[in-house]
Amino acid sequence: MAAQHQAIDAFSTEHLHADLKGRAVRGGMLTLTSQAAQFLMQSVATVVLARLLTPADFGLVAMVTAITGLGQAFADLGLSEATIQHPHISHDQVSNLFWINVAIGITLTAIAATLAPVLAWFYREPRLIGITLLVSLTFLIGGLKVQHDALLKRQMRFTSLVIRDVAAYALAVPVAIFLAWRGAGYWAIVALPLTLNLTSMSLSWVMARWRPGLPRRSGEVRSLIAFGGNVAASYMILNLNRSADCVLIGWYWGASPLGLYSRALNLLLLPVRQLGIPASSVAVPAFSRVQDDPERLARYYLRTANVIMWISAPIFGFLFVAAVPVIVLVLGSRWVEAAPVFQILAIFALGQLLYDSTVWLLVSRGQSLRLLRLVLISSPIMIGSYALGLRFGIKGVALSGSLVLLSIFPWILKFSFRGTKLTLQRLGKAIVYPVSTCLSGVLIAEVVIHLIAPKQILAQLLMIGLGSAAGWSLAWILPPARREVIALWTLLARARSGATPNLAETSI
């Protein structure tokens, strides 16, 4: 009886509907707070490890993770999304999904270990064998925590997720720094995600308060696997797309250029992840709960896009202008060659956040087959763009990929919006003011930095920051933009106080 009561508590979502909007916003605030703490710890790791290790150390690990990253989607098989999205699910179903995830994790660990000599041959680097063997354990760890993570998200237990994530980083970052300080070299980079995932898995089991039963034929999972299989295939293709640039650079140019490119990319992905992960954690379960109300779903999506753009556009605008001083300050002067790549990828990063939002929309609506079709069309185009720019070096790869993504993005949005009340016009209205103020800030900051031309790095950052702030302050001149900023501030203030936001005040 206790197990049955536990199962009901873990799987029922009826109680969430009474305050779904407020729960989603408060969850977003909590998760943003968590991501801020994680961002700080990741930044510390990035700064310290960049000074203790070499570009070649980062390049060696990137050669492996660019390949093993392709299998991360299948460690999940999309079954976490199936657990989150499905309106009604049982203990037996989730137990069966758990054992499927574990079996897949073991299989992928064995496959990755078997491929270790192949990677060493492909990259002409024997040290990759040991790295691959250790990295392969992340598949097994991932398989053990998929369903527990999904249950926490399904219940929108954001406080538990925040505690888990911050605690995992608080342990993993010092471990990696200690190993690097003791001369472990690239093994310190390998230790960071292993420690992070192992700690996260352990805490998820404790917090979810759910234990899987034995596999049973009575647990109907065929429809869940079909849904999850499409999602997993889509994620695998997306991972292939996102890893292809590193694979091609490592194969064509070697470890040191790849180290420069991967550090620039990972440094830029820090803010992307800090915004994208909490947005995804909140958006997918929230969108899933209102999937049967098209207009409400459209308002939720547009409000999410608006908030993301108001927060992220000023950040990436600043990073675009401040590429050189940021790289030198964070990574050190020997990494300055990564600055042009960092600047180009700042454009790509902003588009990536909106691209991810289309994935959340399709997953939450149960449109896994449409998602698969989308990535089957878009990913080969992106991979071809990386190959096209390869001969022009790491800057050529970054520029070609960014331009192609921007050119096909309107089609991606239209394809994702089919069957909803969303249109390009409605989305454009939701993001026009944050994007416009970002562009104004970039222009003003560029003028300021070229006219004053300060020599010191901190002075450069200060001038660029003031120029960006001047552009952002233009939002107060235009009444519609000012109303959006005030609405955003009200939304965040009410979330901090625990009050439920008024939809009329916060919708687009």
N, C-alpha and C positions, 0 to 999 in steps of 0.2 A: 504493500500500500504506500509506503514511503517513497519507493521508486516511482510509482505512478504519479503521486502528488508532485514529485520533483520534475517529472516529465511535463506535466501540465504547466507548471510554472515556467519551465524553460521554453516551451513552444507556443503558448497562447499569446496573441497580440491584440486581443479585443480591447484591453485596458489602455492601449497606446492611443486609440483614436480620440479619446476625450480631450487630449491636449497635444495633438500631434505637432501642430505648428510651433507651440512653445517648447515642446520637448526637442524638436529638431534644431531650433535656434539656440537653445541653451546647450544642447549637445555640440553644436558647431563652435560655440564659445569655449566650452571645455576642451574640445579637441584642438582648437587653435592655441589655447594656452599650453597644452601638451606639446604641440608642434613647435611652439616658441622655445620651450625647454629643450626639446630634442635638437632644434636648430642650433641652439647655443652649444650643446655638447658635441654635435657633429662639426660645428665650426672649430671648436677647440681641437678635435681630432684632426681635422683637415690642416689647420695651421701648424700643429706640432709635428704630425707625421710628414708633412711636406718638407720640414726642415731637418728631420732625422733620416729620411729616406731619399732615394733618387728617382728621377723620372722613369728610369729603367725598371725599378722595383714595382712602381704602379703599372707600368706597361705589361710586365709579366703576368700580374694578377688579372689585368683587364683582358689579356688574351684568352684566359680560361673562362672568366665570368661572361665574356661576350658570347661564348658557345653554351656554357651550362645555363645561362639565363634563358635560353630557348625552352628548356624543359621545366621552368618554374610554373608555367601555366598548367602543365599536366600533373604537377604535384598536387594541384588543387582539383583539376578536371572540371573547373567551373562549378563544383558542387557546393562551395560556400555561397555563391550567388543563388543557387537553387534553394538552399536552406533559408536564405534571407528573403528571397522574392516570393516563394510559394505561400499563398494565403493560409493553408492548413497543412501541417506536417506532424508526424508522430514520432515517438521514441524509437520504434523499430526502424522507421525509414532513416532517421539520422544515424542510428547505430550501423545500419548497412552502409550508408555513405561513409562513415568513419573508417570502416574496414577496407572499403574500396580505396580511400585516400592513402591508408597505410600501405596497402599492397602496391599502389602506384609509386609511393615514395621509395619503397625497397627496390622496386624494379628500376626506377630512374637512378638510384644510387649505384646499382650494379652496372647499368649501362654507362654512366659517366666514368666509373672506375675502369671499365673495359676500354673506353675511348682515350684514356690518358696517354698511351703510347702514340695513338693516332694524332692527337693534338701536338705532341712533342715533334712528330715528323712534319706535320703541316706547317708549323711555325719555325721549324729547325731550331728548337730550343729544348734540350733534355730536362731542364729544371721544371718544366710544366707537368711532368709525371706526378711528382709529389704534391704539387699544388692542386692538381685535379683530384687526386685521391681524397685529400682533406675537404675540398670544396664540395665534393659529391655527397657528404654527410648532410648538407643542408636540405636535400630532397627528403630524406628520412624524417628529419626534424619537422619539416614543413607538413608532411603527411600526417604527423601525430597531432598537429594543432589546428588544422583547417576547420573542423566542425565546431570545436570549442570557440574559436574566434567568431565563426558565423553565428553561433547562438548568442554570444554577447552583443553582436551588432543587430541581430534580429530583434532582441529585446531593447535595443537602443540604450544599453548600459554603458554610457559614455564615460562615467566616472571610473568604472573598473578598467576600461580600455586605456584611459589616461594614466592611471597608476601603473598599469602593466608596462606601457611603452616607456615611460620616463624611467622606471626602475631598471628596465633592460638596458637602456642606454647608459644609465649611471654606472652600471657594472662593466659593460662592454668597452666603453671608451677608455677608462683607465687601464684595462687589461692590454689593449692594443698599444697604448702609449708606453706602458712599462716594457712590453716586449721589444718595441722599436728602440727604446732607450738602452736596453740591454744588448742591442746588436742583433736582434732576430731578423732584421731586413724585411723582405717581402712577406715573411710568415706573420708579422704583426698585422699586415693588411688582411690576410686570410683569417686571422683570429677574431677580428672585429665582427663580421657578420655571423660567424659560428657562435660566438658567445652571446650575441644579441638574440639570435633565433632560439637558442637553447633556453635562455632565461625567459623569453617571451612565451615559449611553449609551456614551460613549467608553471608560470603564473596564470596562463589561460586555463589550465586544468584546475587550478585551485579556485579561480574566480567563477568559472562557469557552473561549478557545483553539479556537473552532469557527468555520468560515467556510461560509456557505451555498453550495450548488451551484446550478446553473441549474434552473429549474422543469422537472419531468419528469412525464409521464403515469403512469409506473410507480410513483410515490410515492402510494400509496393514502391519501387524506386525507378521503374523503367522510364517514366515521363521525366523524372528529375535528372536521370542520367542523360537523356536525350537533350534536355535543356542545357545541362552542364557541359555536355560534350561539345555543343556548338560554341558555348562561351569559352571553353578551354582551347578549342581550335583557334578561335578568334584571338585569344590572348597569346597563344603561341606564335601566331603570325605577327601580331603587334610586337612581341618580343624580338622576333626575327628582324622586323623592320628597325627596331630601336637598337639592335646589336650589330646590324649589318655594317654601319659606318666604322665601328671599332674593329670588326673582323677584317674588313677590307684594308683599313689602314695598317693593322698589325701584320697582315700578310704582305702588303706591298711596300710599306715603309719601315717596318720593324718596331722594336720595343720603345725606343726613346721618343720618336714622334707620336706613337700611340699614347705614351705616358703624358705628353703635353696635351694632346687632344682630350684624353679621358679625364684629366684633372680639370680642364676648362669646362667640360661637359658636366662632370659631377658637381663642381662648385656651383654652376648655374642651376643644376637640378635640385640643390638644397632648398631654395625658396619654392621651386615647383612642387617638390614633395610636401613641404610644410603647408602649402595651400591645397594641393590636390588630394592628399591622403585624408585630411579631416573633411573636406568637401565630399569626397566619395563615401566616407564612413557614414555621413549624415544623409547625403542625397539619395543613395540607393535604397535604404530602408524607408525613408520618407516618401520618395516617389512611388515605391512599391505599394505603400498603404493607400495611395490616392490614384492608382492606375486606372480605376474604373470611372474616374471623374475627369474627363479630358480638359476642361477649362481650368480646373483647380491644379491639375498636373502642369499645364502650360504656365500658370502663374508661378508655381513653385520653381519651375525650371528657369524662367526668366529672372526671377528674383535671385536665384543662385548665381546665374551668369553675371548679373549686375554687381552683386557683392564681390564675386571673384575678381571682376575687372577693376572695381574701385580699389581693391587691396593690392592686386598684383601689377596693374599697369604702371603706377608710379615706381614700384620696385625695379621692374625690368627696364623702364626708361632711364632711371638713375644708373643701373648697371651697364647699360649700353654706352652711356657717355663716360662712365668712370672705369672702363675695362682695365686700362693700364694700372692706375693706382690701386685698384682693388686686387688685381693679381699680384702685384709687387708686395702689397701690405699683407695679404693673406698667405701667399705661397712662398714669397721671397723673390729676389731679383733674378735668380737663375731660371725662373718660370715665365719670364716676360714674353717669350715667343708664343705663349698660349693666349696672350691678350687679344689679338685679332680674332681668333676663333671664339673666344668668350663673347666678344662684341657681336659677332654674327649670330651666334646661338641665342643671344638675348631676344632676338626677333622670333626665332623658332620657338622659344620657351613659352611666350605669351600665346601663340597659336596652339601649342601643345595642351595647355590647360583647357581651352575651349574644345579641342578635339576630344579630350578625355570626357568632357561633359556629355558628348553625344553617346559615348559608351555607357555612361551611367543611365542615360535616358532609355536606351534600347534594352539594357539588362533589366531595369526596373519594370518595363512594360512586358517582359517575357518574350521580347523579339530577338532571341538568340540567333535564329537563322538569318535574319536581316543583318545583324551585326557581323556574322561570318561573311556574308556577301560583301559588306562594306569593306572589310579588311582584305578580302581576297582581291578586290579591285585596287584599293589605294596603296597597299603595302608594296606590291611589285613596282608601282610607279616611284615610290620613295626610294626603294633599294636601287632602282635604275639611276636615280638622280645622284646617289652616293657614288656609284661606279663611274658616272659621267664626270664627276668632279675629282676623282681619285688622282689622275695624272697631274693635277695642279696643286697637290699637297693637301695638308690638313685644312687649310683655309678654303681650298676649292671644294672639298667635301662638305664643309659646314655651309658655305654659300649656296651651293647647288641644292642641298636638301631643304634649306630654309625657303628659297624662292619657289621651289616646286610645291611645298606644303601650302604656301600662301596662295598659289595659283589654283590648286584643286579644292581649297577649303570651302568655297561657296557650294560646290556640288556635294561635298561631304555633309554639310548642314542640311541641304534640301533633301538628300536621301534619308537622313536620320529623322527628319521632321514629318515624313509621310505618315498619314493616319492619325496625326495629332492636330491640335489647334495652333501649333507653332508655325511661324513663317520667318523668312529672312528679314522681312520688314519689322516684325515684332522684336526679333533679337537685335536688329540694328538700333532700334529705339532704346532698348535696354542697355546697350553698351556704348552708344555714341558719345556720351559725355565723359565717362572715364577714359576712353581711348583718346578723345580730343584733348583733354587736359594733360594726358601723358605726352602726346606729341608736342604740345606747347611747352611743357617742361623740358623735353629733349632739346628743342630749338633754343630756348633761352639759356639752358646750361651750356650748350655748345658755343653760343656767342660769348657767354661770360668767360669760359675757360680759355677761349682763343684770344680775347681782348686783354685779360688780366695775366694769363700765362704764369701762374705761380709755380715755383720750383719744388717746394716741399710737398710730399705726398698728402699729408694731412690738410694742407692748405688747398690742394687741388680738390680733395673730397669735400671740403667745406664749401668751396665756390660752386662745385657741381650740385651739392645738396641745396644750396640757396637758390640756384637757378631752377632746379626741379621744383622746389617748393613754390617759387614764384609762378611757375606754370600751373601747378595744382591749385593755387589760390584763385586762379581765374574762374574756377568753378563757382565761387561766391558771387561773381559778377552776373552770370546767367541764371535767371530765376529757376528754370527747370533743373539745371545741374545743382543749384543750391538746395532745392527741395529733395533731390536724391541723396545728397550728402547728409542733410538733416534727418531724413528717414533712416538712413544707414546708422547714423549716430543713435537715434532713438531705438532702433532695433537692438543694437549692441548694449545700450544702457539697460533696456528692459531685460535682456538676457542675463546680464550681470546681476540684476536685482532679483532674478527668479520669476519675474512677471511674464505672462503670456502676451506676445506682441499682437497688436491689432492688424489683421490682414489688410484692412482698408488703407492703413498707413504705410504698409511695407510692400504691397504688391506692385507690380509694374503694369 
